[in-house]
């Protein structure tokens, strides 16, 4: 059965970051321990109650994609048994499917987003200006329409409780330099295009997705954190896709839709999510994991 972990507790390890979903610990100067909890973030606010098993599903689908795309871009995973690095007395079963040992990298301070379809904040920006992150798009595009080709649309990395903001490629160049900016753009689009083709064969459209990258001491680029999960991507069932409407998603859209009906100003604290919404959201994550990776967490 999936486990539930709203917040990790690993005495003896140095907690260096507690994000919206992941808790990150230092193992030594070159390695990190990353724990995907069951916390749920919506509209950049962490909700009061978790989605049981969500962290396990996110980790398993990320690990699947990391393995599938290693020929394109190296990733942060290290092949180290968890039993060797978890503190004595830790419940291994609780952490086994939600925890990875990873390279300790210098994060690139940009959210690297690939878009193949016009939806979400991209659709809003296009409606307002006809552009997206400084990229001029053809006139007359409709909601959820496929773009002529995938585009790189970076955003700022917001702190917990803040909102990411779309920025231009020029802003990325200003932030990290032209060489690294070009590397992350090319890596983002290469992974997206490969994964989108893979998912299409399984009846799923990847409308857009977000990657995070880091560099090692030699400046080598790695993809890190999570990859192509329902938290970082929009997965649409191809048989329900229609241009002009927002298609159903294999993600936390049930939560977002419910939140939109609440008297809530999208700032912390968020409202308690009903059990039915939690269950339907969990089922969508599980379906995405099974359809894309062939993995079922019994």
C-alpha positions in Angstrom: 0.0 0.0 0.0 1.2 3.6 -0.6 2.6 5.3 2.4 1.7 8.8 3.7 4.4 11.3 4.6 3.4 15.0 5.0 6.8 16.0 6.2 10.1 14.0 6.5 12.0 13.7 9.8 15.5 12.3 9.5 17.4 13.1 12.7 21.2 13.4 12.3 20.9 14.7 8.7 21.2 18.4 7.9 18.0 19.7 6.4 19.0 22.3 3.9 15.7 23.0 2.1 12.0 22.2 2.6 10.2 23.1 -0.6 6.6 22.9 -1.7 6.9 19.1 -2.0 10.5 18.0 -1.5 12.7 18.0 1.6 16.4 18.0 0.8 19.1 16.9 3.2 22.9 17.1 2.9 24.7 13.7 3.0 28.2 15.2 2.4 29.8 17.9 0.2 28.9 16.1 -3.1 25.6 14.2 -2.3 22.0 15.1 -1.3 19.1 13.0 0.0 15.8 14.2 -1.6 12.5 13.1 -0.1 9.3 13.7 -2.1 6.6 14.2 0.6 2.8 14.0 0.0 2.4 17.8 0.4 0.1 19.3 -2.3 0.9 22.7 -3.7 -1.8 24.6 -5.7 -1.5 28.2 -6.9 1.9 28.2 -5.2 0.4 27.5 -1.8 0.9 24.3 0.2 -2.4 22.9 1.2 -3.1 21.8 4.8 -3.7 18.1 4.0 -1.6 15.8 1.9 -2.3 13.4 -1.0 -1.4 9.9 0.3 1.2 8.2 -1.8 1.7 11.2 -4.0 5.5 11.5 -3.2 6.0 7.9 -4.1 4.2 8.3 -7.4 6.2 11.5 -8.2 9.5 9.8 -7.4 8.8 6.7 -9.4 7.7 8.6 -12.5 10.6 11.0 -12.3 13.1 8.0 -12.0 11.5 6.4 -15.0 11.9 9.5 -17.1 15.5 10.2 -15.8 16.4 6.7 -17.0 14.7 7.0 -20.4 16.3 10.4 -21.2 19.8 9.9 -19.8 21.1 9.6 -23.4 19.9 13.2 -24.0 20.9 15.0 -20.8 22.7 13.6 -17.8 20.7 13.7 -14.5 21.3 14.1 -10.8 20.6 10.5 -9.7 23.3 8.4 -8.0 23.1 4.7 -7.6 23.4 4.5 -3.8 21.3 2.1 -1.7 19.1 4.1 0.7 19.8 1.7 3.6 23.4 3.0 3.5 22.5 6.6 4.0 19.3 6.8 6.0 19.8 7.4 9.8 19.7 4.3 12.0 16.1 3.4 13.0 14.5 5.0 10.0 11.4 3.2 8.6 12.9 2.2 5.3 9.5 1.2 3.9 8.2 4.8 4.5 11.0 6.3 2.5 12.0 3.6 0.0 9.8 4.7 -3.0 9.9 8.4 -2.4 13.6 9.1 -1.7 16.7 9.4 -4.0 20.4 10.0 -3.5 21.5 12.8 -5.9 24.4 14.8 -6.9 24.9 18.1 -5.1 24.7 20.7 -7.8 24.6 24.4 -8.2 21.0 25.2 -9.3 20.4 27.2 -12.4 18.1 30.0 -11.1 15.4 29.6 -13.8 12.3 27.5 -14.2 12.9 25.9 -17.7 9.5 25.4 -19.4 8.8 23.8 -22.7 5.4 24.4 -24.3 3.9 22.5 -27.1 0.3 23.8 -26.7 -1.2 27.1 -25.8 -2.7 26.7 -22.3 -2.5 28.1 -18.7 -0.5 31.3 -18.2 0.8 31.0 -21.8 -2.7 31.3 -23.1 -3.4 34.3 -20.9 -0.2 36.0 -22.0 -1.0 35.3 -25.7 -4.5 36.7 -25.3 -3.1 39.9 -23.8 -0.2 40.5 -26.1 0.0 37.9 -28.9 3.3 36.9 -27.5 4.7 34.5 -25.0 7.9 35.2 -23.1 8.9 37.7 -25.8 8.2 35.2 -28.6 5.7 36.4 -31.3 3.1 33.8 -32.0 0.7 33.5 -35.1 -2.5 35.4 -34.8 -5.8 33.6 -34.3 -4.6 30.7 -32.1 -7.2 29.1 -29.8 -7.0 27.8 -26.3 -5.2 24.5 -26.1 -4.1 24.7 -29.7 -0.8 23.0 -30.7 1.9 25.5 -31.4 3.7 25.4 -34.7 6.7 24.0 -32.8 7.6 23.6 -29.2 9.0 26.8 -27.5 11.1 27.5 -24.5 9.3 29.8 -22.1 11.3 30.3 -18.9 10.0 31.8 -15.7 11.5 33.0 -12.4 12.0 30.6 -9.5 9.6 31.8 -6.8 9.9 31.1 -3.1 7.3 29.1 -1.3 4.1 31.2 -1.3 5.2 33.4 -4.2 4.2 33.1 -7.8 6.5 32.4 -10.8 6.7 35.0 -13.5 7.2 34.3 -17.2 10.4 36.0 -18.5 12.1 36.3 -21.9 15.1 34.3 -23.0 17.1 37.6 -22.9 16.3 37.7 -19.1 17.8 34.2 -18.8 20.9 35.3 -20.6 21.2 38.3 -18.3 20.8 36.0 -15.3 23.2 33.1 -16.2 25.1 34.1 -19.3 24.5 33.2 -23.0 26.3 29.9 -23.0 24.4 28.4 -20.0 21.1 29.9 -21.2 21.6 28.2 -24.5 22.4 24.9 -22.9 19.3 24.9 -20.7 17.0 26.0 -23.6 18.4 23.2 -25.9 18.2 20.6 -23.1 14.6 21.6 -22.2 13.4 21.3 -25.8 15.3 18.1 -26.5 13.8 16.3 -23.5 10.3 17.6 -24.1 10.3 16.6 -27.8 11.5 13.1 -27.0 9.1 12.6 -24.1 6.1 14.1 -26.0 6.7 11.5 -28.8 7.0 8.7 -26.3 3.8 9.7 -24.4 1.9 10.2 -27.7 2.4 6.5 -28.4 0.6 5.8 -25.1 -2.4 8.1 -25.8 -1.1 11.0 -23.7 -0.4 14.6 -24.8 2.3 16.4 -22.9 1.0 20.0 -23.3 3.9 21.6 -21.4 6.4 20.7 -18.7 8.9 22.3 -16.4 12.5 21.3 -15.7 15.2 22.3 -13.3 18.9 22.1 -14.0 22.1 22.4 -12.1 25.8 22.4 -12.8 28.7 20.6 -11.1 32.1 22.0 -10.1 33.3 21.6 -13.7 30.3 23.4 -15.1 28.6 20.3 -16.5 24.9 20.6 -16.9 22.5 18.1 -15.3 18.7 17.9 -15.1 17.5 17.5 -11.5 14.8 17.7 -8.9 11.8 16.0 -10.8 11.0 15.2 -14.4 7.8 15.0 -16.4 5.6 14.4 -13.4 1.9 15.4 -13.0 3.2 18.2 -10.7 5.5 19.7 -13.3 3.6 18.9 -16.5 0.2 19.0 -18.1 -0.8 15.5 -19.3 -3.9 15.3 -21.4 -5.7 12.1 -22.6 -5.4 12.3 -26.4 -8.9 10.9 -26.9 -10.4 13.8 -24.9 -8.4 16.6 -26.5 -10.3 19.4 -28.2 -9.0 22.7 -29.5 -10.8 25.6 -27.8 -11.3 24.1 -24.4 -9.0 23.2 -21.5 -8.8 19.4 -21.7 -9.0 17.2 -18.6 -5.5 16.6 -17.0 -3.7 13.8 -15.2 -2.7 16.1 -12.4 -4.0 18.2 -9.5 -6.6 19.9 -11.7 -9.4 18.5 -9.6 -7.9 20.4 -6.7 -7.5 23.6 -8.7 -11.1 23.4 -9.9 -12.4 22.9 -6.4 -10.3 25.8 -5.1 -11.7 28.1 -7.7 -15.2 27.5 -6.2 -14.0 28.5 -2.7 -13.9 31.9 -1.1 -10.1 32.0 -1.0 -7.7 34.6 -2.1 -4.9 32.2 -3.2 -2.6 33.1 -0.3 -1.6 30.9 2.6 -3.1 29.2 4.4 -5.1 27.2 1.9 -8.4 25.5 2.7 -8.7 21.9 3.8 -9.2 19.7 0.7 -12.3 17.3 0.9 -11.6 13.6 0.9 -13.3 13.0 -2.4 -11.1 15.6 -4.2 -8.0 14.0 -2.6 -9.1 10.6 -3.8 -9.8 11.6 -7.3 -6.5 13.5 -7.5 -4.6 10.5 -6.3 -6.3 8.3 -8.9 -5.2 10.6 -11.7 -1.6 10.5 -10.5 -1.8 6.7 -10.3 -3.3 6.5 -13.8 -0.5 8.7 -15.3 2.1 6.5 -13.6 0.6 3.4 -15.0 0.0 4.6 -18.5 3.3 6.3 -19.0 5.7 4.1 -17.0 3.7 0.8 -16.6 4.2 1.1 -12.8 1.4 0.4 -10.3 2.1 1.0 -6.6 0.2 -1.7 -4.7 
